[in-house]
Amino acid sequence: MKELNEKLILSISALLLIVGLGFNFLYPSQMSIEAKAPKVIKEYNSVDIPEALAVNAEWPVAKEQAKGEMFDLFTPPEIYINENGEFVFRPPYAVIPQGPFGIQLLDADKDLYRFQLEGYVEEDRNDQNKTIILVHSVADGKSLRLKPDAHDTDYKFKILDWRIDRNFGEDMNNEVIAWLKIEDYLTDRIINLRHDRNFYEDRMQIAFKVDNTNEIFLLTAVDTSFFVGDIEYRLDSVDVENGTASVTKLIPDVDPITELLSIYQPLEDSNETKTSATNNQSNEPTTIEEAFNSFF
């Protein structure tokens, strides 16, 4: 009986709610209608957008910067303190000079190590003990044929290790690099030689000539410099095999200028070459008849 009364009450409440919503929908109140309707209707007037005036910006002139200072948003310069305790600023790229550089590279010489790995003769790839190692002696120009465990008392060195690296690149080409480690009794060093590169001693001699005075300067190491007046020329790097040297020209209150110098070849040599070629051509017979007569 109790459950029946609860159901009856719920039914009557739902019915009254439905009747109330229906009555409100069919007979809305006048106040709600007036609230929804706008009281005043305004006319739309377009507004003109003002034109922006072009303004020419005037950038202030940059103040004087420190000697050798450069700015690059992408490649930072090399800034460090060298072994002499000097602050070094090196630009990240070579700057094209606006005038003559002032010096020329005469010679770039570096002493070869007394042994160079020339190559090898491989009999069995799986057994390196059968391989013949070809070592060139710089002192006497002889080619030494050695086994991987050789100990040469005449030349005072011993082979410590021998290996051949075979690497496949992305283009599936096989790169072969032969390595030879020797113990040099004469200099008391352990040297690693590579068959496709020359091994040089630390000693070097780089010769430069000044254009105006023909004065010659010799440098024996990278990061050393010489002065021509108040202009400093600093040797940054050397490529002995290609005969080039990277030099930075430091002028007071001016950005540094870096240039890659090649070994200077006088014009007289080229003129002599052209002259000799011309003479050879003049001595050659110009017709078939002259060529035939030259045999008699």
C-alpha positions in Angstrom: 0.0 0.0 0.0 2.9 2.3 0.8 4.5 1.7 -2.5 1.3 2.4 -4.3 1.0 5.8 -2.6 4.5 6.7 -3.6 3.9 5.9 -7.3 0.7 7.8 -7.2 2.4 10.9 -5.8 5.1 10.7 -8.4 2.6 10.4 -11.2 0.6 13.4 -10.0 3.8 15.5 -9.7 4.9 14.6 -13.2 1.5 15.4 -14.6 1.4 18.8 -12.9 4.9 19.6 -14.3 3.9 18.7 -17.8 0.7 20.8 -17.6 2.6 23.8 -16.2 5.2 23.7 -19.0 2.5 23.4 -21.6 0.6 26.3 -20.2 3.7 28.5 -20.1 4.4 27.6 -23.7 0.9 28.3 -25.0 0.3 31.5 -23.0 3.7 33.3 -22.5 3.8 36.3 -20.2 3.9 39.8 -21.7 6.9 40.8 -19.6 9.1 38.2 -21.2 8.1 39.2 -24.7 8.9 42.9 -24.0 12.3 42.0 -22.5 13.3 40.1 -25.6 12.4 42.9 -28.1 14.9 45.7 -28.5 13.7 49.0 -27.2 15.7 51.2 -29.6 16.8 50.2 -33.1 20.1 52.0 -34.1 21.2 52.5 -37.7 24.5 51.0 -38.8 27.1 53.5 -39.8 30.4 52.3 -41.4 33.6 53.6 -39.8 36.5 54.5 -42.1 39.9 52.9 -41.1 42.7 55.5 -41.0 45.6 54.9 -43.3 48.9 54.2 -41.5 51.7 56.7 -42.2 55.0 55.2 -43.4 57.9 56.1 -41.1 61.5 55.9 -42.2 63.5 54.5 -39.3 66.9 56.0 -38.7 69.3 53.5 -37.1 72.0 55.0 -35.0 75.6 54.6 -36.1 77.3 51.7 -34.3 80.0 52.7 -31.9 83.6 51.6 -32.3 84.0 47.9 -31.5 87.0 46.1 -30.1 89.9 45.1 -32.3 89.0 42.1 -34.4 85.4 41.9 -33.1 82.9 40.4 -35.5 79.2 39.5 -35.2 77.6 36.4 -36.8 74.1 35.2 -35.9 74.7 31.7 -37.2 78.3 30.7 -36.8 80.0 31.7 -33.5 83.7 32.7 -33.7 86.5 30.9 -31.9 87.2 32.8 -28.6 89.9 31.3 -26.4 93.1 32.0 -24.5 96.2 30.6 -26.1 99.2 29.0 -24.3 100.8 32.4 -23.9 97.7 33.7 -21.9 96.6 36.0 -24.8 92.9 36.5 -25.6 92.4 35.2 -29.2 89.3 36.1 -31.4 89.2 34.1 -34.6 86.5 34.7 -37.2 84.4 31.6 -38.2 85.0 32.0 -41.9 87.5 33.5 -44.4 86.7 37.1 -45.2 87.3 38.2 -48.8 89.9 41.0 -48.7 89.1 44.4 -50.2 92.7 45.1 -51.2 96.0 43.3 -51.6 96.7 40.9 -48.8 100.3 42.1 -48.6 102.2 38.8 -48.4 102.7 35.7 -50.4 103.4 32.0 -49.5 106.8 31.0 -50.8 107.1 27.5 -49.3 105.3 25.1 -47.0 107.6 22.3 -45.9 107.2 19.7 -43.2 109.5 16.9 -42.4 108.3 13.4 -43.3 108.6 10.7 -40.6 111.4 8.4 -41.5 109.0 5.5 -42.4 105.9 5.6 -44.5 103.4 2.8 -45.1 103.2 2.3 -48.9 100.8 -0.6 -49.0 100.6 -4.4 -48.6 100.4 -7.6 -50.6 97.6 -9.7 -49.2 97.8 -13.4 -49.9 95.0 -14.7 -47.7 92.5 -12.3 -46.2 91.7 -14.7 -43.4 95.3 -15.1 -42.5 97.2 -11.8 -42.1 100.4 -13.6 -41.1 100.9 -14.3 -44.8 100.5 -10.6 -45.8 103.6 -8.7 -47.0 103.8 -5.1 -45.6 105.4 -2.5 -47.8 107.2 0.2 -45.8 109.2 3.0 -47.4 112.4 4.3 -45.8 112.6 8.0 -46.3 116.3 8.2 -45.4 117.7 5.9 -48.1 114.6 5.6 -50.4 114.4 1.8 -50.1 111.2 -0.2 -49.9 111.1 -2.8 -47.1 109.0 -6.0 -47.4 108.1 -7.1 -43.9 105.9 -9.7 -42.2 103.3 -8.5 -39.6 105.6 -9.7 -36.7 108.9 -8.3 -38.2 111.7 -6.9 -36.0 114.2 -4.9 -38.1 117.4 -4.4 -36.2 119.1 -2.5 -39.1 116.4 0.2 -39.1 115.8 0.0 -35.4 112.0 -0.6 -35.2 109.6 -3.3 -34.5 106.0 -4.0 -35.7 103.6 -4.0 -32.8 100.2 -4.3 -34.7 98.9 -4.7 -38.2 95.3 -4.5 -39.3 93.1 -3.8 -42.3 89.8 -2.0 -41.8 87.1 -2.6 -44.4 84.1 -0.3 -44.1 81.0 -0.1 -46.3 79.6 3.4 -46.9 76.1 4.4 -47.6 76.8 4.0 -51.4 77.9 0.4 -50.6 81.5 1.2 -51.7 84.1 -0.6 -49.7 86.7 1.7 -48.0 89.9 -0.2 -47.1 92.3 1.4 -44.6 95.5 -0.3 -43.6 97.1 0.5 -40.2 100.6 -0.2 -39.0 101.8 0.4 -35.4 105.5 0.3 -34.9 107.9 0.9 -32.0 110.7 3.2 -33.1 113.8 2.5 -31.1 115.7 5.4 -32.6 113.3 8.1 -31.3 111.7 6.0 -28.5 108.2 6.5 -29.8 105.2 4.4 -30.9 104.0 5.5 -34.3 100.7 4.7 -36.1 101.0 4.7 -39.9 98.2 4.7 -42.4 98.7 3.6 -46.0 96.7 6.4 -47.7 98.2 9.3 -45.7 101.7 10.6 -45.1 102.9 10.9 -41.6 104.8 14.1 -40.8 107.0 15.2 -37.9 105.9 18.1 -35.8 108.7 20.3 -37.3 107.7 22.6 -40.1 109.0 25.6 -42.0 106.6 28.1 -43.7 108.1 30.9 -45.7 106.3 34.2 -46.5 107.4 37.1 -48.6 106.2 40.7 -48.1 105.1 42.3 -51.4 106.5 45.8 -51.0 109.8 45.0 -49.4 110.5 41.4 -50.5 111.3 40.7 -46.9 111.0 37.0 -46.0 109.6 35.6 -42.7 109.9 32.0 -41.5 107.3 30.4 -39.2 107.8 27.0 -37.6 104.4 26.4 -36.0 100.7 27.1 -36.3 99.3 30.0 -34.2 102.5 31.9 -34.6 102.7 35.3 -36.2 105.0 38.1 -37.6 104.6 41.8 -37.9 104.9 44.1 -41.0 104.8 47.5 -39.4 101.7 47.5 -37.2 100.0 44.7 -39.2 100.1 41.3 -37.7 100.0 38.1 -39.9 99.0 35.0 -38.0 99.4 31.4 -39.4 96.1 29.5 -38.7 96.6 26.2 -40.5 98.9 24.5 -43.1 98.2 21.9 -45.7 101.6 20.7 -46.8 100.4 18.2 -49.4 98.3 20.8 -51.2 100.8 23.7 -50.6 98.3 26.0 -48.9 98.2 28.0 -45.7 95.4 29.9 -44.0 96.6 33.3 -42.7 94.7 36.0 -40.8 95.7 39.6 -41.3 95.1 41.7 -38.2 95.0 45.5 -38.7 94.4 47.8 -35.7 90.8 49.0 -35.5 89.8 46.9 -38.5 88.0 43.6 -38.7 90.5 40.7 -39.3 90.9 39.3 -42.8 91.5 35.6 -43.3 92.8 34.3 -46.7 93.9 30.9 -48.0 97.3 31.4 -49.7 98.8 29.0 -52.2 102.5 28.7 -52.9 103.6 31.6 -55.1 104.8 30.7 -58.6 106.7 33.6 -60.4 105.4 34.8 -63.7 108.8 34.2 -65.3 108.4 30.4 -65.0 105.1 30.6 -66.8 106.5 32.8 -69.5 109.5 30.5 -70.0 107.1 27.6 -70.3 105.1 29.4 -72.9 108.2 30.4 -74.8 109.6 26.9 -74.8 106.3 25.6 -76.1 106.3 28.2 -78.8 109.8 27.3 -79.9 108.9 23.6 -80.0 106.0 24.4 -82.2 108.2 26.5 -84.5 110.7 23.7 -84.9 108.0 21.2 -85.9 107.4 20.8 -89.7 104.4 22.6 -91.0 103.6 20.4 -94.0 103.8 16.8 -95.0 106.5 17.6 -97.6 108.8 19.2 -95.0 108.2 16.2 -92.7 109.1 13.8 -95.5 112.3 15.8 -96.5 113.4 15.9 -92.8 114.2 12.2 -93.1 116.9 12.8 -95.8 
